[in-house]
Amino acid sequence: MQLLNYSLVSIISFSGLLVGMILAFTAKEELEPGKKYFLLLQKLTLLLILIFLLNFFNINLYLRITIYILFIFLMTINIKSQIIYPALGVVFFLSSRDINLFVINSILIFLYGFPTGSLFAKKLIKKKKSCVLKNIFLNYFWFVPVSIILKLIF
């Protein structure tokens, strides 16, 4: 895949955060009751990303089950999404080896951005939209450089 196409897809996948922020500002009254669903959607989306990635690499069933159990344990301790996004950049790069997996994981990363952007914007909902947008970019922008740098190196 050409670098330009790859870079554009990474930016589009990243833009799920912006859509989540817009969603938060258009439905402010739904943020508090929807918080538990946003968190659930984040975890399910990450699980789907992991399932597709592990199935693509044909990892041994026992190792896969071990990884799933470890993943479920990690999800109970609530790792910050600012830490997860650079890891998603690595997943994005690994997925680029197969076009079908790449499309699926790009969409799932975009969908992961909806609840993530909404939950992040919820914390700053009283501030201006431009301030929230700047904070989202500063907290999550590592996804794009990580994915592009990996593509340039390998």
N, C-alpha and C positions, 0 to 999 in steps of 0.2 A: 504494500500500500504506500502510495506517495505521501511524503511528509506533510504537504499542504492539506490533503484530504484528512489525514490522521489528526492534524492540529485542529482543523475545523470541527471535527467530530468531538474532540476532547473539550473544546470550548462549548459546543452545544450540550454535551453531557453535563458540564459544569453549570450551565444556565438553569438547570433544575432548581438550584438554590435561589435564583432570582424569581423564578415562577412561584416558589414557596413563599418568598418575601411578599410578592404581590398578593398572593392568596391571603396572607396574614393581614395586610392592610385593607383588603376589601371585605374581609369577614372577621373583624376584630372581636365581635361578640361570641364567635364560635371557637376562639382559640383555647379558652380555659376548658370548656367541656370536651373539646377534641384532642386535648393534650395526650391522653392515654392512647388514643387511636393513632396519633402521629408517632408516638414512641413504638407502638406495635408495628406500624407500617415500616419504620426504619429497620427494625430487627428482622422482619420478614423479608424485606428487600435484600438486606445483607446476607441472609441465609440463602436466598435464591441465587445471589451472585456466587456465593461459595459453592453451592451445589453444582451449578453449571460449570464453574472453573474446575472443580475436582473431577467431575465426570468427563470433561474434555481430556484431561491428562491421564485418564484410565488408571487412577490410583487404586491400589489394593483395597478391597472392601473393608477389611479390618482397620486399616489405616484411615480410611474415609470415615468410618464410624467413630474412631478415636478423635479425629479432627472435628467432627460434628459435636461430640460431647464437649470438647475443649471450647468450641465456639459458643455453645449454649452457656457454658460456665462464664465465659468472658462477657456475654451479653447481660448476665445477671449483675455484673459489677458496673455496668453503664460506663463504658469507655467514651470519652468525649469525641464528638464527631469531627472536631478539629484534628484529632489524631487519626481518625479513620480515613479522612479524605486523601492524604498522601498515600495510604495503603491502597485506596481505590485507584490511584494513579498507576500503581504497580500492576494491579489487576487489569486495568485498562490496557496497559502495554502487553501483558501476557495474553490477553484475549485477542490481540491483533494478529496472532498467528493463524487464526481460523476466522474467516469472514462471518460465519454464522454465529459463533461465540461472541465475536466482536460486536455484532449488531445487538444481540441479546443483552450483553453486559453494558453496552453503551446506553441502551434504553433503561436498564435497571439502575444504573448510576444516575441518570437523569431523574428517574422516579424517586430515588433515594433523596434527591435534593428537595423535593416538595416538602416532606415533613421536616427535614433538617432546616431549610430556609424559614419555614413557618415558625418552628420552635425558637430559632435564633432571633427572628424578628419580634416574637412575642416578648422576649426579655427587654427589647428596646422600643416597644410600640409607641411610647410617648414621645420619642425623638422624631426628627424629620426623616423622611424617606431617604434622602441623600446620605444622611449620617448612617442609617441602617445599611444601606447599600455599600458604603465604604467599609463598614465593620465586617460585613459578610465577605467582601473581597479580601480584606486583610487577614481574616481568620481562616479562610478556606482556599486561598488562591494556590496553595502548594500542589493541588491536584494537577493543574495544567503544566507547570514546569517539570514536575516529576515525570509525568507521562511523556512529555516531549523530549526531555533529556534522555530518558531510557531509550526512546526511539532513535535518537541521534547516536547514542553509544553502541547499541546493538543492531 
